[in-house]
Amino acid sequence: MTAYRNALLLVALLASSSLAPLAAEPLPIPNPAPAHPELRTVLEEFGGYEGLKLLMDDFMVILLDDPRLGPVFELSDQQRVKDMLAEQFCVILGGDCTYTGMDMVEAHAGLEVRHADFNALVENLQLAMDRRGISTRAQNKLLAKLAPMHREVINR
């Protein structure tokens, strides 16, 4: 027990020392739209950039109809959200697009996004993709690239 207590004291001492700021430096924010040229064929399954824009139209309707997320998206600039998501997904899927939006930390600052919110959004995205007839394989390729972003999106 004494060794455990001493270890805790050492950790507390280090945390309060001048070394603490070095350990607490924020990590760089990952690129919100890393290009994956190897997924170009997946982008084609989505119907290219135009198909992504149509997907975002459907996605927004579903989001607005969802009692968990609708109130948030009712207050947003819905067209901008759709445009930024279409750009982001296009770049991620290897398209010749440019993402002009914010990083994920900045975009979600002040929104108090919880794990449940993130999961609900993914459920709605999957529903929109299903309704557009996008194959499960293509959906999973995109979702695998989006999933790590939860670290920057969830802030509550």
Chimera marker file (.cmm) of the C-alpha trace (Angstrom):
<marker_set name="trace">
<marker id="1" x="0.000" y="0.000" z="0.000" r="1" g="1" b="0" radius="0.5"/>
<marker id="2" x="2.857" y="2.378" z="0.777" r="1" g="1" b="0" radius="0.5"/>
<marker id="3" x="4.405" y="1.804" z="-2.664" r="1" g="1" b="0" radius="0.5"/>
<marker id="4" x="1.065" y="2.588" z="-4.277" r="1" g="1" b="0" radius="0.5"/>
<marker id="5" x="0.715" y="5.761" z="-2.185" r="1" g="1" b="0" radius="0.5"/>
<marker id="6" x="4.255" y="6.827" z="-3.079" r="1" g="1" b="0" radius="0.5"/>
<marker id="7" x="3.540" y="6.292" z="-6.763" r="1" g="1" b="0" radius="0.5"/>
<marker id="8" x="0.437" y="8.476" z="-6.491" r="1" g="1" b="0" radius="0.5"/>
<marker id="9" x="2.436" y="11.189" z="-4.758" r="1" g="1" b="0" radius="0.5"/>
<marker id="10" x="5.087" y="11.038" z="-7.486" r="1" g="1" b="0" radius="0.5"/>
<marker id="11" x="2.438" y="11.383" z="-10.186" r="1" g="1" b="0" radius="0.5"/>
<marker id="12" x="0.908" y="14.337" z="-8.337" r="1" g="1" b="0" radius="0.5"/>
<marker id="13" x="4.322" y="15.959" z="-7.947" r="1" g="1" b="0" radius="0.5"/>
<marker id="14" x="5.142" y="15.537" z="-11.633" r="1" g="1" b="0" radius="0.5"/>
<marker id="15" x="1.755" y="16.875" z="-12.633" r="1" g="1" b="0" radius="0.5"/>
<marker id="16" x="2.323" y="20.018" z="-10.605" r="1" g="1" b="0" radius="0.5"/>
<marker id="17" x="5.934" y="20.535" z="-11.700" r="1" g="1" b="0" radius="0.5"/>
<marker id="18" x="7.279" y="22.568" z="-14.583" r="1" g="1" b="0" radius="0.5"/>
<marker id="19" x="7.258" y="19.363" z="-16.649" r="1" g="1" b="0" radius="0.5"/>
<marker id="20" x="3.461" y="19.222" z="-16.599" r="1" g="1" b="0" radius="0.5"/>
<marker id="21" x="2.936" y="21.753" z="-19.420" r="1" g="1" b="0" radius="0.5"/>
<marker id="22" x="5.136" y="19.641" z="-21.678" r="1" g="1" b="0" radius="0.5"/>
<marker id="23" x="3.031" y="16.574" z="-21.009" r="1" g="1" b="0" radius="0.5"/>
<marker id="24" x="-0.207" y="18.503" z="-21.418" r="1" g="1" b="0" radius="0.5"/>
<marker id="25" x="0.534" y="20.016" z="-24.823" r="1" g="1" b="0" radius="0.5"/>
<marker id="26" x="-2.480" y="19.508" z="-27.039" r="1" g="1" b="0" radius="0.5"/>
<marker id="27" x="-2.153" y="16.975" z="-29.780" r="1" g="1" b="0" radius="0.5"/>
<marker id="28" x="-2.420" y="18.299" z="-33.322" r="1" g="1" b="0" radius="0.5"/>
<marker id="29" x="-5.936" y="18.149" z="-34.716" r="1" g="1" b="0" radius="0.5"/>
<marker id="30" x="-6.187" y="15.525" z="-37.454" r="1" g="1" b="0" radius="0.5"/>
<marker id="31" x="-7.067" y="16.499" z="-40.994" r="1" g="1" b="0" radius="0.5"/>
<marker id="32" x="-10.896" y="16.500" z="-41.211" r="1" g="1" b="0" radius="0.5"/>
<marker id="33" x="-10.789" y="15.285" z="-44.803" r="1" g="1" b="0" radius="0.5"/>
<marker id="34" x="-7.798" y="13.031" z="-45.406" r="1" g="1" b="0" radius="0.5"/>
<marker id="35" x="-7.777" y="11.901" z="-49.032" r="1" g="1" b="0" radius="0.5"/>
<marker id="36" x="-7.874" y="8.190" z="-49.751" r="1" g="1" b="0" radius="0.5"/>
<marker id="37" x="-7.361" y="7.831" z="-53.518" r="1" g="1" b="0" radius="0.5"/>
<marker id="38" x="-7.650" y="4.073" z="-53.161" r="1" g="1" b="0" radius="0.5"/>
<marker id="39" x="-11.354" y="4.609" z="-52.383" r="1" g="1" b="0" radius="0.5"/>
<marker id="40" x="-12.142" y="6.288" z="-55.714" r="1" g="1" b="0" radius="0.5"/>
<marker id="41" x="-14.211" y="3.278" z="-56.794" r="1" g="1" b="0" radius="0.5"/>
<marker id="42" x="-16.222" y="3.603" z="-53.564" r="1" g="1" b="0" radius="0.5"/>
<marker id="43" x="-16.932" y="7.248" z="-54.434" r="1" g="1" b="0" radius="0.5"/>
<marker id="44" x="-18.322" y="6.010" z="-57.745" r="1" g="1" b="0" radius="0.5"/>
<marker id="45" x="-20.692" y="3.705" z="-55.824" r="1" g="1" b="0" radius="0.5"/>
<marker id="46" x="-21.999" y="6.819" z="-54.063" r="1" g="1" b="0" radius="0.5"/>
<marker id="47" x="-22.629" y="8.427" z="-57.452" r="1" g="1" b="0" radius="0.5"/>
<marker id="48" x="-19.632" y="10.748" z="-57.271" r="1" g="1" b="0" radius="0.5"/>
<marker id="49" x="-19.877" y="14.224" z="-55.843" r="1" g="1" b="0" radius="0.5"/>
<marker id="50" x="-23.391" y="14.703" z="-57.237" r="1" g="1" b="0" radius="0.5"/>
<marker id="51" x="-24.497" y="11.489" z="-55.556" r="1" g="1" b="0" radius="0.5"/>
<marker id="52" x="-23.038" y="12.696" z="-52.263" r="1" g="1" b="0" radius="0.5"/>
<marker id="53" x="-24.994" y="15.941" z="-52.572" r="1" g="1" b="0" radius="0.5"/>
<marker id="54" x="-28.205" y="13.947" z="-53.056" r="1" g="1" b="0" radius="0.5"/>
<marker id="55" x="-27.270" y="11.742" z="-50.101" r="1" g="1" b="0" radius="0.5"/>
<marker id="56" x="-26.829" y="14.843" z="-47.941" r="1" g="1" b="0" radius="0.5"/>
<marker id="57" x="-30.286" y="16.100" z="-48.949" r="1" g="1" b="0" radius="0.5"/>
<marker id="58" x="-31.783" y="12.806" z="-47.750" r="1" g="1" b="0" radius="0.5"/>
<marker id="59" x="-29.564" y="12.756" z="-44.659" r="1" g="1" b="0" radius="0.5"/>
<marker id="60" x="-30.688" y="16.223" z="-43.587" r="1" g="1" b="0" radius="0.5"/>
<marker id="61" x="-34.364" y="15.276" z="-43.901" r="1" g="1" b="0" radius="0.5"/>
<marker id="62" x="-33.726" y="12.245" z="-41.687" r="1" g="1" b="0" radius="0.5"/>
<marker id="63" x="-31.737" y="14.307" z="-39.169" r="1" g="1" b="0" radius="0.5"/>
<marker id="64" x="-34.474" y="16.919" z="-38.917" r="1" g="1" b="0" radius="0.5"/>
<marker id="65" x="-37.068" y="14.184" z="-38.375" r="1" g="1" b="0" radius="0.5"/>
<marker id="66" x="-35.036" y="12.587" z="-35.567" r="1" g="1" b="0" radius="0.5"/>
<marker id="67" x="-36.206" y="13.905" z="-32.162" r="1" g="1" b="0" radius="0.5"/>
<marker id="68" x="-32.701" y="13.352" z="-30.761" r="1" g="1" b="0" radius="0.5"/>
<marker id="69" x="-30.938" y="15.521" z="-33.360" r="1" g="1" b="0" radius="0.5"/>
<marker id="70" x="-33.621" y="17.526" z="-35.115" r="1" g="1" b="0" radius="0.5"/>
<marker id="71" x="-33.545" y="20.467" z="-32.693" r="1" g="1" b="0" radius="0.5"/>
<marker id="72" x="-29.802" y="20.926" z="-33.255" r="1" g="1" b="0" radius="0.5"/>
<marker id="73" x="-30.013" y="20.796" z="-37.028" r="1" g="1" b="0" radius="0.5"/>
<marker id="74" x="-33.103" y="23.020" z="-37.161" r="1" g="1" b="0" radius="0.5"/>
<marker id="75" x="-30.912" y="25.796" z="-35.762" r="1" g="1" b="0" radius="0.5"/>
<marker id="76" x="-28.017" y="25.155" z="-38.121" r="1" g="1" b="0" radius="0.5"/>
<marker id="77" x="-27.258" y="26.476" z="-41.583" r="1" g="1" b="0" radius="0.5"/>
<marker id="78" x="-28.566" y="23.291" z="-43.145" r="1" g="1" b="0" radius="0.5"/>
<marker id="79" x="-27.307" y="24.008" z="-46.653" r="1" g="1" b="0" radius="0.5"/>
<marker id="80" x="-23.802" y="24.688" z="-45.345" r="1" g="1" b="0" radius="0.5"/>
<marker id="81" x="-23.831" y="21.474" z="-43.301" r="1" g="1" b="0" radius="0.5"/>
<marker id="82" x="-24.869" y="19.497" z="-46.379" r="1" g="1" b="0" radius="0.5"/>
<marker id="83" x="-22.277" y="21.201" z="-48.589" r="1" g="1" b="0" radius="0.5"/>
<marker id="84" x="-19.447" y="20.658" z="-46.103" r="1" g="1" b="0" radius="0.5"/>
<marker id="85" x="-20.340" y="16.998" z="-45.570" r="1" g="1" b="0" radius="0.5"/>
<marker id="86" x="-20.527" y="16.363" z="-49.321" r="1" g="1" b="0" radius="0.5"/>
<marker id="87" x="-17.108" y="18.008" z="-49.791" r="1" g="1" b="0" radius="0.5"/>
<marker id="88" x="-15.603" y="16.157" z="-46.849" r="1" g="1" b="0" radius="0.5"/>
<marker id="89" x="-16.897" y="12.762" z="-47.946" r="1" g="1" b="0" radius="0.5"/>
<marker id="90" x="-15.826" y="13.423" z="-51.536" r="1" g="1" b="0" radius="0.5"/>
<marker id="91" x="-12.238" y="14.155" z="-50.501" r="1" g="1" b="0" radius="0.5"/>
<marker id="92" x="-12.125" y="11.207" z="-48.100" r="1" g="1" b="0" radius="0.5"/>
<marker id="93" x="-13.345" y="8.911" z="-50.876" r="1" g="1" b="0" radius="0.5"/>
<marker id="94" x="-10.573" y="10.044" z="-53.217" r="1" g="1" b="0" radius="0.5"/>
<marker id="95" x="-12.537" y="12.525" z="-55.282" r="1" g="1" b="0" radius="0.5"/>
<marker id="96" x="-11.225" y="15.639" z="-56.977" r="1" g="1" b="0" radius="0.5"/>
<marker id="97" x="-12.907" y="17.879" z="-54.432" r="1" g="1" b="0" radius="0.5"/>
<marker id="98" x="-11.631" y="20.380" z="-51.914" r="1" g="1" b="0" radius="0.5"/>
<marker id="99" x="-12.892" y="20.488" z="-48.359" r="1" g="1" b="0" radius="0.5"/>
<marker id="100" x="-13.418" y="24.119" z="-47.380" r="1" g="1" b="0" radius="0.5"/>
<marker id="101" x="-14.880" y="23.537" z="-43.926" r="1" g="1" b="0" radius="0.5"/>
<marker id="102" x="-13.510" y="23.730" z="-40.415" r="1" g="1" b="0" radius="0.5"/>
<marker id="103" x="-11.658" y="21.039" z="-38.529" r="1" g="1" b="0" radius="0.5"/>
<marker id="104" x="-13.923" y="18.812" z="-36.445" r="1" g="1" b="0" radius="0.5"/>
<marker id="105" x="-13.016" y="20.369" z="-33.084" r="1" g="1" b="0" radius="0.5"/>
<marker id="106" x="-13.828" y="23.870" z="-34.317" r="1" g="1" b="0" radius="0.5"/>
<marker id="107" x="-16.967" y="22.770" z="-36.172" r="1" g="1" b="0" radius="0.5"/>
<marker id="108" x="-18.438" y="21.134" z="-33.063" r="1" g="1" b="0" radius="0.5"/>
<marker id="109" x="-17.252" y="23.573" z="-30.410" r="1" g="1" b="0" radius="0.5"/>
<marker id="110" x="-20.066" y="24.642" z="-28.122" r="1" g="1" b="0" radius="0.5"/>
<marker id="111" x="-22.459" y="21.957" z="-29.354" r="1" g="1" b="0" radius="0.5"/>
<marker id="112" x="-21.910" y="19.604" z="-26.392" r="1" g="1" b="0" radius="0.5"/>
<marker id="113" x="-21.839" y="16.476" z="-28.553" r="1" g="1" b="0" radius="0.5"/>
<marker id="114" x="-22.170" y="13.244" z="-26.564" r="1" g="1" b="0" radius="0.5"/>
<marker id="115" x="-21.398" y="9.675" z="-27.600" r="1" g="1" b="0" radius="0.5"/>
<marker id="116" x="-25.142" y="9.065" z="-27.965" r="1" g="1" b="0" radius="0.5"/>
<marker id="117" x="-25.424" y="12.033" z="-30.352" r="1" g="1" b="0" radius="0.5"/>
<marker id="118" x="-22.539" y="10.778" z="-32.477" r="1" g="1" b="0" radius="0.5"/>
<marker id="119" x="-24.062" y="7.298" z="-32.602" r="1" g="1" b="0" radius="0.5"/>
<marker id="120" x="-27.475" y="8.699" z="-33.555" r="1" g="1" b="0" radius="0.5"/>
<marker id="121" x="-25.911" y="10.688" z="-36.376" r="1" g="1" b="0" radius="0.5"/>
<marker id="122" x="-24.169" y="7.563" z="-37.703" r="1" g="1" b="0" radius="0.5"/>
<marker id="123" x="-27.450" y="5.618" z="-37.510" r="1" g="1" b="0" radius="0.5"/>
<marker id="124" x="-29.149" y="8.330" z="-39.564" r="1" g="1" b="0" radius="0.5"/>
<marker id="125" x="-26.315" y="8.393" z="-42.096" r="1" g="1" b="0" radius="0.5"/>
<marker id="126" x="-26.628" y="4.629" z="-42.511" r="1" g="1" b="0" radius="0.5"/>
<marker id="127" x="-30.383" y="4.971" z="-42.975" r="1" g="1" b="0" radius="0.5"/>
<marker id="128" x="-29.848" y="7.625" z="-45.669" r="1" g="1" b="0" radius="0.5"/>
<marker id="129" x="-27.253" y="5.445" z="-47.419" r="1" g="1" b="0" radius="0.5"/>
<marker id="130" x="-29.590" y="2.431" z="-47.273" r="1" g="1" b="0" radius="0.5"/>
<marker id="131" x="-32.412" y="4.472" z="-48.792" r="1" g="1" b="0" radius="0.5"/>
<marker id="132" x="-30.113" y="5.530" z="-51.644" r="1" g="1" b="0" radius="0.5"/>
<marker id="133" x="-29.191" y="1.885" z="-52.297" r="1" g="1" b="0" radius="0.5"/>
<marker id="134" x="-25.503" y="2.262" z="-51.400" r="1" g="1" b="0" radius="0.5"/>
<marker id="135" x="-23.975" y="-1.136" z="-50.773" r="1" g="1" b="0" radius="0.5"/>
<marker id="136" x="-23.062" y="-2.154" z="-47.236" r="1" g="1" b="0" radius="0.5"/>
<marker id="137" x="-19.471" y="-2.622" z="-48.403" r="1" g="1" b="0" radius="0.5"/>
<marker id="138" x="-19.259" y="0.976" z="-49.661" r="1" g="1" b="0" radius="0.5"/>
<marker id="139" x="-20.954" y="2.264" z="-46.506" r="1" g="1" b="0" radius="0.5"/>
<marker id="140" x="-18.462" y="0.428" z="-44.327" r="1" g="1" b="0" radius="0.5"/>
<marker id="141" x="-15.491" y="1.815" z="-46.289" r="1" g="1" b="0" radius="0.5"/>
<marker id="142" x="-16.696" y="5.368" z="-45.664" r="1" g="1" b="0" radius="0.5"/>
<marker id="143" x="-17.688" y="4.772" z="-42.045" r="1" g="1" b="0" radius="0.5"/>
<marker id="144" x="-14.279" y="3.244" z="-41.308" r="1" g="1" b="0" radius="0.5"/>
<marker id="145" x="-12.665" y="6.536" z="-42.349" r="1" g="1" b="0" radius="0.5"/>
<marker id="146" x="-15.181" y="8.654" z="-40.429" r="1" g="1" b="0" radius="0.5"/>
<marker id="147" x="-15.203" y="6.654" z="-37.172" r="1" g="1" b="0" radius="0.5"/>
<marker id="148" x="-11.883" y="7.977" z="-35.809" r="1" g="1" b="0" radius="0.5"/>
<marker id="149" x="-13.281" y="11.511" z="-36.005" r="1" g="1" b="0" radius="0.5"/>
<marker id="150" x="-15.386" y="10.805" z="-32.929" r="1" g="1" b="0" radius="0.5"/>
<marker id="151" x="-12.351" y="11.862" z="-30.887" r="1" g="1" b="0" radius="0.5"/>
<marker id="152" x="-12.610" y="15.407" z="-32.248" r="1" g="1" b="0" radius="0.5"/>
<marker id="153" x="-16.424" y="15.578" z="-32.468" r="1" g="1" b="0" radius="0.5"/>
<marker id="154" x="-17.456" y="14.312" z="-29.036" r="1" g="1" b="0" radius="0.5"/>
<marker id="155" x="-16.825" y="17.079" z="-26.554" r="1" g="1" b="0" radius="0.5"/>
<marker id="156" x="-19.146" y="16.328" z="-23.652" r="1" g="1" b="0" radius="0.5"/>
<link id1="1" id2="2" r="1" g="1" b="0" radius="0.2"/>
<link id1="2" id2="3" r="1" g="1" b="0" radius="0.2"/>
<link id1="3" id2="4" r="1" g="1" b="0" radius="0.2"/>
<link id1="4" id2="5" r="1" g="1" b="0" radius="0.2"/>
<link id1="5" id2="6" r="1" g="1" b="0" radius="0.2"/>
<link id1="6" id2="7" r="1" g="1" b="0" radius="0.2"/>
<link id1="7" id2="8" r="1" g="1" b="0" radius="0.2"/>
<link id1="8" id2="9" r="1" g="1" b="0" radius="0.2"/>
<link id1="9" id2="10" r="1" g="1" b="0" radius="0.2"/>
<link id1="10" id2="11" r="1" g="1" b="0" radius="0.2"/>
<link id1="11" id2="12" r="1" g="1" b="0" radius="0.2"/>
<link id1="12" id2="13" r="1" g="1" b="0" radius="0.2"/>
<link id1="13" id2="14" r="1" g="1" b="0" radius="0.2"/>
<link id1="14" id2="15" r="1" g="1" b="0" radius="0.2"/>
<link id1="15" id2="16" r="1" g="1" b="0" radius="0.2"/>
<link id1="16" id2="17" r="1" g="1" b="0" radius="0.2"/>
<link id1="17" id2="18" r="1" g="1" b="0" radius="0.2"/>
<link id1="18" id2="19" r="1" g="1" b="0" radius="0.2"/>
<link id1="19" id2="20" r="1" g="1" b="0" radius="0.2"/>
<link id1="20" id2="21" r="1" g="1" b="0" radius="0.2"/>
<link id1="21" id2="22" r="1" g="1" b="0" radius="0.2"/>
<link id1="22" id2="23" r="1" g="1" b="0" radius="0.2"/>
<link id1="23" id2="24" r="1" g="1" b="0" radius="0.2"/>
<link id1="24" id2="25" r="1" g="1" b="0" radius="0.2"/>
<link id1="25" id2="26" r="1" g="1" b="0" radius="0.2"/>
<link id1="26" id2="27" r="1" g="1" b="0" radius="0.2"/>
<link id1="27" id2="28" r="1" g="1" b="0" radius="0.2"/>
<link id1="28" id2="29" r="1" g="1" b="0" radius="0.2"/>
<link id1="29" id2="30" r="1" g="1" b="0" radius="0.2"/>
<link id1="30" id2="31" r="1" g="1" b="0" radius="0.2"/>
<link id1="31" id2="32" r="1" g="1" b="0" radius="0.2"/>
<link id1="32" id2="33" r="1" g="1" b="0" radius="0.2"/>
<link id1="33" id2="34" r="1" g="1" b="0" radius="0.2"/>
<link id1="34" id2="35" r="1" g="1" b="0" radius="0.2"/>
<link id1="35" id2="36" r="1" g="1" b="0" radius="0.2"/>
<link id1="36" id2="37" r="1" g="1" b="0" radius="0.2"/>
<link id1="37" id2="38" r="1" g="1" b="0" radius="0.2"/>
<link id1="38" id2="39" r="1" g="1" b="0" radius="0.2"/>
<link id1="39" id2="40" r="1" g="1" b="0" radius="0.2"/>
<link id1="40" id2="41" r="1" g="1" b="0" radius="0.2"/>
<link id1="41" id2="42" r="1" g="1" b="0" radius="0.2"/>
<link id1="42" id2="43" r="1" g="1" b="0" radius="0.2"/>
<link id1="43" id2="44" r="1" g="1" b="0" radius="0.2"/>
<link id1="44" id2="45" r="1" g="1" b="0" radius="0.2"/>
<link id1="45" id2="46" r="1" g="1" b="0" radius="0.2"/>
<link id1="46" id2="47" r="1" g="1" b="0" radius="0.2"/>
<link id1="47" id2="48" r="1" g="1" b="0" radius="0.2"/>
<link id1="48" id2="49" r="1" g="1" b="0" radius="0.2"/>
<link id1="49" id2="50" r="1" g="1" b="0" radius="0.2"/>
<link id1="50" id2="51" r="1" g="1" b="0" radius="0.2"/>
<link id1="51" id2="52" r="1" g="1" b="0" radius="0.2"/>
<link id1="52" id2="53" r="1" g="1" b="0" radius="0.2"/>
<link id1="53" id2="54" r="1" g="1" b="0" radius="0.2"/>
<link id1="54" id2="55" r="1" g="1" b="0" radius="0.2"/>
<link id1="55" id2="56" r="1" g="1" b="0" radius="0.2"/>
<link id1="56" id2="57" r="1" g="1" b="0" radius="0.2"/>
<link id1="57" id2="58" r="1" g="1" b="0" radius="0.2"/>
<link id1="58" id2="59" r="1" g="1" b="0" radius="0.2"/>
<link id1="59" id2="60" r="1" g="1" b="0" radius="0.2"/>
<link id1="60" id2="61" r="1" g="1" b="0" radius="0.2"/>
<link id1="61" id2="62" r="1" g="1" b="0" radius="0.2"/>
<link id1="62" id2="63" r="1" g="1" b="0" radius="0.2"/>
<link id1="63" id2="64" r="1" g="1" b="0" radius="0.2"/>
<link id1="64" id2="65" r="1" g="1" b="0" radius="0.2"/>
<link id1="65" id2="66" r="1" g="1" b="0" radius="0.2"/>
<link id1="66" id2="67" r="1" g="1" b="0" radius="0.2"/>
<link id1="67" id2="68" r="1" g="1" b="0" radius="0.2"/>
<link id1="68" id2="69" r="1" g="1" b="0" radius="0.2"/>
<link id1="69" id2="70" r="1" g="1" b="0" radius="0.2"/>
<link id1="70" id2="71" r="1" g="1" b="0" radius="0.2"/>
<link id1="71" id2="72" r="1" g="1" b="0" radius="0.2"/>
<link id1="72" id2="73" r="1" g="1" b="0" radius="0.2"/>
<link id1="73" id2="74" r="1" g="1" b="0" radius="0.2"/>
<link id1="74" id2="75" r="1" g="1" b="0" radius="0.2"/>
<link id1="75" id2="76" r="1" g="1" b="0" radius="0.2"/>
<link id1="76" id2="77" r="1" g="1" b="0" radius="0.2"/>
<link id1="77" id2="78" r="1" g="1" b="0" radius="0.2"/>
<link id1="78" id2="79" r="1" g="1" b="0" radius="0.2"/>
<link id1="79" id2="80" r="1" g="1" b="0" radius="0.2"/>
<link id1="80" id2="81" r="1" g="1" b="0" radius="0.2"/>
<link id1="81" id2="82" r="1" g="1" b="0" radius="0.2"/>
<link id1="82" id2="83" r="1" g="1" b="0" radius="0.2"/>
<link id1="83" id2="84" r="1" g="1" b="0" radius="0.2"/>
<link id1="84" id2="85" r="1" g="1" b="0" radius="0.2"/>
<link id1="85" id2="86" r="1" g="1" b="0" radius="0.2"/>
<link id1="86" id2="87" r="1" g="1" b="0" radius="0.2"/>
<link id1="87" id2="88" r="1" g="1" b="0" radius="0.2"/>
<link id1="88" id2="89" r="1" g="1" b="0" radius="0.2"/>
<link id1="89" id2="90" r="1" g="1" b="0" radius="0.2"/>
<link id1="90" id2="91" r="1" g="1" b="0" radius="0.2"/>
<link id1="91" id2="92" r="1" g="1" b="0" radius="0.2"/>
<link id1="92" id2="93" r="1" g="1" b="0" radius="0.2"/>
<link id1="93" id2="94" r="1" g="1" b="0" radius="0.2"/>
<link id1="94" id2="95" r="1" g="1" b="0" radius="0.2"/>
<link id1="95" id2="96" r="1" g="1" b="0" radius="0.2"/>
<link id1="96" id2="97" r="1" g="1" b="0" radius="0.2"/>
<link id1="97" id2="98" r="1" g="1" b="0" radius="0.2"/>
<link id1="98" id2="99" r="1" g="1" b="0" radius="0.2"/>
<link id1="99" id2="100" r="1" g="1" b="0" radius="0.2"/>
<link id1="100" id2="101" r="1" g="1" b="0" radius="0.2"/>
<link id1="101" id2="102" r="1" g="1" b="0" radius="0.2"/>
<link id1="102" id2="103" r="1" g="1" b="0" radius="0.2"/>
<link id1="103" id2="104" r="1" g="1" b="0" radius="0.2"/>
<link id1="104" id2="105" r="1" g="1" b="0" radius="0.2"/>
<link id1="105" id2="106" r="1" g="1" b="0" radius="0.2"/>
<link id1="106" id2="107" r="1" g="1" b="0" radius="0.2"/>
<link id1="107" id2="108" r="1" g="1" b="0" radius="0.2"/>
<link id1="108" id2="109" r="1" g="1" b="0" radius="0.2"/>
<link id1="109" id2="110" r="1" g="1" b="0" radius="0.2"/>
<link id1="110" id2="111" r="1" g="1" b="0" radius="0.2"/>
<link id1="111" id2="112" r="1" g="1" b="0" radius="0.2"/>
<link id1="112" id2="113" r="1" g="1" b="0" radius="0.2"/>
<link id1="113" id2="114" r="1" g="1" b="0" radius="0.2"/>
<link id1="114" id2="115" r="1" g="1" b="0" radius="0.2"/>
<link id1="115" id2="116" r="1" g="1" b="0" radius="0.2"/>
<link id1="116" id2="117" r="1" g="1" b="0" radius="0.2"/>
<link id1="117" id2="118" r="1" g="1" b="0" radius="0.2"/>
<link id1="118" id2="119" r="1" g="1" b="0" radius="0.2"/>
<link id1="119" id2="120" r="1" g="1" b="0" radius="0.2"/>
<link id1="120" id2="121" r="1" g="1" b="0" radius="0.2"/>
<link id1="121" id2="122" r="1" g="1" b="0" radius="0.2"/>
<link id1="122" id2="123" r="1" g="1" b="0" radius="0.2"/>
<link id1="123" id2="124" r="1" g="1" b="0" radius="0.2"/>
<link id1="124" id2="125" r="1" g="1" b="0" radius="0.2"/>
<link id1="125" id2="126" r="1" g="1" b="0" radius="0.2"/>
<link id1="126" id2="127" r="1" g="1" b="0" radius="0.2"/>
<link id1="127" id2="128" r="1" g="1" b="0" radius="0.2"/>
<link id1="128" id2="129" r="1" g="1" b="0" radius="0.2"/>
<link id1="129" id2="130" r="1" g="1" b="0" radius="0.2"/>
<link id1="130" id2="131" r="1" g="1" b="0" radius="0.2"/>
<link id1="131" id2="132" r="1" g="1" b="0" radius="0.2"/>
<link id1="132" id2="133" r="1" g="1" b="0" radius="0.2"/>
<link id1="133" id2="134" r="1" g="1" b="0" radius="0.2"/>
<link id1="134" id2="135" r="1" g="1" b="0" radius="0.2"/>
<link id1="135" id2="136" r="1" g="1" b="0" radius="0.2"/>
<link id1="136" id2="137" r="1" g="1" b="0" radius="0.2"/>
<link id1="137" id2="138" r="1" g="1" b="0" radius="0.2"/>
<link id1="138" id2="139" r="1" g="1" b="0" radius="0.2"/>
<link id1="139" id2="140" r="1" g="1" b="0" radius="0.2"/>
<link id1="140" id2="141" r="1" g="1" b="0" radius="0.2"/>
<link id1="141" id2="142" r="1" g="1" b="0" radius="0.2"/>
<link id1="142" id2="143" r="1" g="1" b="0" radius="0.2"/>
<link id1="143" id2="144" r="1" g="1" b="0" radius="0.2"/>
<link id1="144" id2="145" r="1" g="1" b="0" radius="0.2"/>
<link id1="145" id2="146" r="1" g="1" b="0" radius="0.2"/>
<link id1="146" id2="147" r="1" g="1" b="0" radius="0.2"/>
<link id1="147" id2="148" r="1" g="1" b="0" radius="0.2"/>
<link id1="148" id2="149" r="1" g="1" b="0" radius="0.2"/>
<link id1="149" id2="150" r="1" g="1" b="0" radius="0.2"/>
<link id1="150" id2="151" r="1" g="1" b="0" radius="0.2"/>
<link id1="151" id2="152" r="1" g="1" b="0" radius="0.2"/>
<link id1="152" id2="153" r="1" g="1" b="0" radius="0.2"/>
<link id1="153" id2="154" r="1" g="1" b="0" radius="0.2"/>
<link id1="154" id2="155" r="1" g="1" b="0" radius="0.2"/>
<link id1="155" id2="156" r="1" g="1" b="0" radius="0.2"/>
</marker_set>
